[in-house]
Amino acid sequence: MLQKRPDAVFIEFGINDSVARFSCPVAKSQSNLEALIDRVLAQKPTCEIILMTATPGDRYPEGHFSYRKEIASYYAMYRDVAKARGCLLVDLYPAWLALARHDKTKYQAYVPDTVHPTEEGCR
């Protein structure tokens, strides 16, 4: 991607960072995000970085193979980094939470595993 010298780059939260069994605490995830931003800007200082939060990923309980812990903390970190670095932020997490609270049927149709939106959910 860096070889293409893009004018803008979207960096969506890597939701697997929050999977408990991968042991990637928020601080490490932030360090990885900051390094990625730094690499992009080192190649092209004028590149616009757009950070993005995603789905809740809260389907599985603690102890499950795919349990995601403290996901709200990871998304808060994305907000903090966006603010500190002057990046745009597409903050989808609150919208997904609101949909889950207000229309569980539609939420389940749009993101059945709470991680990967369907085609309809993406629209």
C-alpha positions in Angstrom: 0.0 0.0 0.0 2.8 2.4 0.8 4.3 2.0 -2.6 1.1 3.5 -4.1 1.7 6.7 -2.0 -2.0 7.2 -1.3 -3.6 10.5 -0.6 -5.7 9.0 2.2 -5.6 5.8 4.3 -8.4 4.2 6.3 -7.3 2.3 9.4 -10.1 0.3 10.9 -9.7 -1.1 14.4 -8.3 -4.7 14.1 -11.0 -6.2 16.3 -8.8 -9.3 16.8 -6.5 -7.2 19.0 -9.3 -7.4 21.6 -9.5 -11.2 21.5 -8.4 -12.3 25.0 -6.3 -15.3 23.8 -4.2 -13.0 21.6 -3.0 -11.0 24.6 -2.8 -7.7 22.9 -3.6 -5.1 25.6 -4.9 -1.6 24.7 -1.4 -0.1 25.2 0.1 -2.5 22.7 -2.7 -2.0 20.2 -2.1 1.7 20.5 1.6 1.3 20.0 0.9 -0.7 16.8 -1.6 1.9 15.6 0.8 4.7 16.2 3.6 2.9 14.4 1.3 2.3 11.4 0.4 5.9 11.3 4.1 6.9 11.5 5.0 4.6 8.7 2.4 6.0 6.4 3.3 9.6 7.2 7.0 8.9 6.8 6.3 7.8 3.2 3.9 10.6 2.5 3.6 13.3 5.1 0.5 14.8 3.4 -1.5 11.5 3.5 -4.8 11.9 5.3 -5.2 9.2 8.0 -8.8 8.2 8.8 -9.3 6.0 11.8 -12.4 3.8 12.1 -14.2 1.9 14.9 -16.4 -1.0 14.1 -18.8 -3.5 15.5 -19.2 -4.5 19.2 -17.9 -8.0 18.7 -19.6 -9.0 22.0 -21.2 -12.3 21.0 -19.1 -14.6 23.1 -18.8 -14.8 26.9 -15.6 -14.8 28.8 -13.8 -18.1 28.5 -14.9 -18.6 24.9 -12.2 -19.0 22.2 -13.4 -15.8 20.5 -14.1 -13.7 23.6 -13.2 -10.1 23.1 -12.4 -8.2 26.3 -12.7 -4.5 27.0 -13.6 -3.6 23.4 -14.9 -0.2 24.5 -11.4 0.6 25.8 -9.9 -0.1 22.4 -12.4 2.1 20.7 -11.8 4.9 23.3 -8.1 4.6 22.4 -8.9 5.0 18.7 -10.8 8.2 19.6 -7.9 9.4 21.7 -5.3 8.8 19.0 -7.5 10.4 16.4 -7.8 13.5 18.5 -4.1 13.6 19.5 -2.9 13.0 15.9 -5.4 15.2 14.1 -6.9 12.2 12.2 -10.5 12.0 11.0 -12.5 9.4 12.9 -15.4 7.3 11.6 -16.9 6.1 14.8 -19.3 3.3 14.0 -19.2 1.6 17.3 -21.9 3.8 19.0 -24.2 3.4 16.0 -23.9 -0.4 16.2 -24.5 -0.4 19.9 -27.6 1.8 19.4 -29.0 -0.5 16.7 -28.4 -3.5 19.0 -30.3 -1.8 21.8 -33.2 -0.5 19.7 -33.7 -3.1 17.0 -32.1 -6.4 18.0 -33.6 -8.2 15.0 -32.1 -5.8 12.5 -28.8 -5.8 14.4 -28.7 -9.6 14.2 -29.5 -9.5 10.5 -26.8 -6.8 9.8 -24.0 -8.4 11.9 -25.0 -11.9 12.9 -21.7 -12.8 14.6 -21.3 -9.2 16.1 -18.1 -8.8 14.2 -18.5 -9.1 10.4 -21.4 -7.0 8.9 -23.4 -8.6 6.1 -23.6 -6.9 2.7 -26.9 -5.3 3.8 -25.2 -4.2 7.1 -22.4 -2.6 5.2 -24.9 -0.5 3.2 
